[in-house]
Amino acid sequence: MLSDRQLLLLQVIIDDFIQSAQPVGSRSISKREDVAFSSATIRNEMADLEDMGFLEKTHSSSGRIPSEKGYRFYVDHLMAPFPLSAQDVSVVQDAFAYHLLEFEKVVQQSARVLSEMTNYTSIILGPEVYETKLRQLQIIPLSHQSAVAVLVTNTGHVEHRSFTIPVELSPSDLEKMVNILNERLYDVPIIDLNRKLKVEITTLLKKHTREYDKAYRYLRAALFDDQQTKLYVGGKTNILMQPEFKDIDKVRALYSLIEQENELATLLRRDSNDIEVTIGHENGLEEMHDVSIITASYSLNDEQLGTIALLGPTRMEYSRVISLMNVLSNHMTQTFRSWYQNDAWRK
């Protein structure tokens, strides 16, 4: 059980280190107006906090830095709510003032704004395939042998996929196939499209198109892939600005993980709607042992659409980031609710 004096000193040390990235010494703390203890008393308390595992002593300085245990205690018990400035709130509001009508653009904009406002790396998970449904399919021929398939989901996500048109497939056959697919696949979960196409639509396609086998193979390649999660990354290079990441091997390992979208999505995915903070080794993967991750969710009709995540050093501005993510997730949720109520992505 920490004493009131130890609680105060721990909060002061962590707040100071978050801002300076420099080990905190007893002398600098004693000069603060809000700390009425002598340097000797502060040194003794810092030594006790180190013994309890809340602080660590670096080899290059007599000062202390917070440990992961110290950060966890700070986030859970000491951190005060951060009042966002009017400018911060205005920046978030302005990001949603352009009435963007595509899911992907809203998410990309959100990732960019969050990374710019924090100087950390933002990662936003789009809806998983099993949570989204097909609302419209278009196939746009680009030439005699190439086309683009455009898929629109109930979440407003627009996916463009290029594919090669079999020479045996005439434009009229292609049009018939699209009409059949739009009629029979409307509102079908994306993850069920392949089964639906093979089991229920095969007979119709065979009846109305020639060279069905080749047409089906190319069409399937255009409509389906194995990736179940879309990741949108903002400020990937921001991590290079942090003094904790001067080790190029450490940065390379982190970047490599960010490129592995499905593995990263598994790490960041959350069942809870609450904002969550994971610190250092709590993240499990070795590449994440030097970072903290703060996650929030955005939703539609009380159903989660995806996750907002911010990656930064364990010396992260936790309080401000949590306040920003609260505001951002609320704006994203309100935007998607407005679209749904206005039938913007159901037509």
Secondary structure in CASP SS format (residue, H / E / C, confidence):
PFRMAT SS
TARGET T0000
AUTHOR 0000-0000-0000
METHOD secondary structure of the structure
MODEL  1
M C 1.00
L C 1.00
S C 1.00
D H 1.00
R H 1.00
Q H 1.00
L H 1.00
L H 1.00
L H 1.00
L H 1.00
Q H 1.00
V H 1.00
I H 1.00
I H 1.00
D H 1.00
D H 1.00
F H 1.00
I H 1.00
Q H 1.00
S H 1.00
A C 1.00
Q C 1.00
P C 1.00
V E 1.00
G C 1.00
S H 1.00
R H 1.00
S H 1.00
I H 1.00
S H 1.00
K C 1.00
R C 1.00
E C 1.00
D C 1.00
V C 1.00
A C 1.00
F C 1.00
S C 1.00
S H 1.00
A H 1.00
T H 1.00
I H 1.00
R H 1.00
N H 1.00
E H 1.00
M H 1.00
A H 1.00
D H 1.00
L H 1.00
E H 1.00
D H 1.00
M C 1.00
G C 1.00
F C 1.00
L E 1.00
E E 1.00
K E 1.00
T C 1.00
H C 1.00
S C 1.00
S C 1.00
S C 1.00
G C 1.00
R E 1.00
I E 1.00
P E 1.00
S C 1.00
E H 1.00
K H 1.00
G H 1.00
Y H 1.00
R H 1.00
F H 1.00
Y H 1.00
V H 1.00
D H 1.00
H H 1.00
L H 1.00
M C 1.00
A C 1.00
P C 1.00
F C 1.00
P C 1.00
L C 1.00
S C 1.00
A H 1.00
Q H 1.00
D H 1.00
V H 1.00
S H 1.00
V H 1.00
V H 1.00
Q H 1.00
D H 1.00
A H 1.00
F C 1.00
A C 1.00
Y C 1.00
H C 1.00
L C 1.00
L C 1.00
E C 1.00
F H 1.00
E H 1.00
K H 1.00
V H 1.00
V H 1.00
Q H 1.00
Q H 1.00
S H 1.00
A H 1.00
R H 1.00
V H 1.00
L H 1.00
S H 1.00
E H 1.00
M H 1.00
T H 1.00
N C 1.00
Y C 1.00
T E 1.00
S E 1.00
I E 1.00
I E 1.00
L E 1.00
G C 1.00
P C 1.00
E C 1.00
V H 1.00
Y H 1.00
E H 1.00
T C 1.00
K E 1.00
L E 1.00
R E 1.00
Q E 1.00
L E 1.00
Q E 1.00
I E 1.00
I E 1.00
P E 1.00
L C 1.00
S C 1.00
H C 1.00
Q C 1.00
S E 1.00
A E 1.00
V E 1.00
A E 1.00
V E 1.00
L E 1.00
V E 1.00
T E 1.00
N C 1.00
T C 1.00
G C 1.00
H C 1.00
V E 1.00
E E 1.00
H E 1.00
R E 1.00
S E 1.00
F E 1.00
T E 1.00
I C 1.00
P C 1.00
V C 1.00
E C 1.00
L C 1.00
S C 1.00
P H 1.00
S H 1.00
D H 1.00
L H 1.00
E H 1.00
K H 1.00
M H 1.00
V H 1.00
N H 1.00
I H 1.00
L H 1.00
N H 1.00
E H 1.00
R H 1.00
L H 1.00
Y C 1.00
D C 1.00
V C 1.00
P E 1.00
I H 1.00
I H 1.00
D H 1.00
L H 1.00
N H 1.00
R H 1.00
K H 1.00
L H 1.00
K H 1.00
V H 1.00
E C 1.00
I C 1.00
T H 1.00
T H 1.00
L H 1.00
L H 1.00
K H 1.00
K H 1.00
H H 1.00
T C 1.00
R C 1.00
E C 1.00
Y H 1.00
D H 1.00
K H 1.00
A H 1.00
Y H 1.00
R H 1.00
Y H 1.00
L H 1.00
R H 1.00
A H 1.00
A H 1.00
L H 1.00
F C 1.00
D C 1.00
D C 1.00
Q C 1.00
Q C 1.00
T C 1.00
K C 1.00
L E 1.00
Y E 1.00
V E 1.00
G E 1.00
G C 1.00
K H 1.00
T H 1.00
N H 1.00
I H 1.00
L H 1.00
M H 1.00
Q C 1.00
P H 1.00
E H 1.00
F H 1.00
K C 1.00
D C 1.00
I H 1.00
D H 1.00
K H 1.00
V H 1.00
R H 1.00
A H 1.00
L H 1.00
Y H 1.00
S H 1.00
L H 1.00
I H 1.00
E H 1.00
Q C 1.00
E H 1.00
N H 1.00
E H 1.00
L H 1.00
A H 1.00
T H 1.00
L H 1.00
L H 1.00
R C 1.00
R C 1.00
D C 1.00
S C 1.00
N C 1.00
D C 1.00
I C 1.00
E E 1.00
V E 1.00
T E 1.00
I E 1.00
G H 1.00
H H 1.00
E H 1.00
N H 1.00
G C 1.00
L C 1.00
E H 1.00
E H 1.00
M H 1.00
H C 1.00
D C 1.00
V E 1.00
S E 1.00
I E 1.00
I E 1.00
T E 1.00
A E 1.00
S E 1.00
Y E 1.00
S E 1.00
L E 1.00
N C 1.00
D C 1.00
E E 1.00
Q E 1.00
L E 1.00
G E 1.00
T E 1.00
I E 1.00
A E 1.00
L E 1.00
L E 1.00
G E 1.00
P E 1.00
T C 1.00
R C 1.00
M C 1.00
E C 1.00
Y H 1.00
S H 1.00
R H 1.00
V H 1.00
I H 1.00
S H 1.00
L H 1.00
M H 1.00
N H 1.00
V H 1.00
L H 1.00
S H 1.00
N H 1.00
H H 1.00
M H 1.00
T H 1.00
Q H 1.00
T H 1.00
F H 1.00
R H 1.00
S H 1.00
W H 1.00
Y H 1.00
Q H 1.00
N C 1.00
D C 1.00
A C 1.00
W C 1.00
R C 1.00
K C 1.00
END
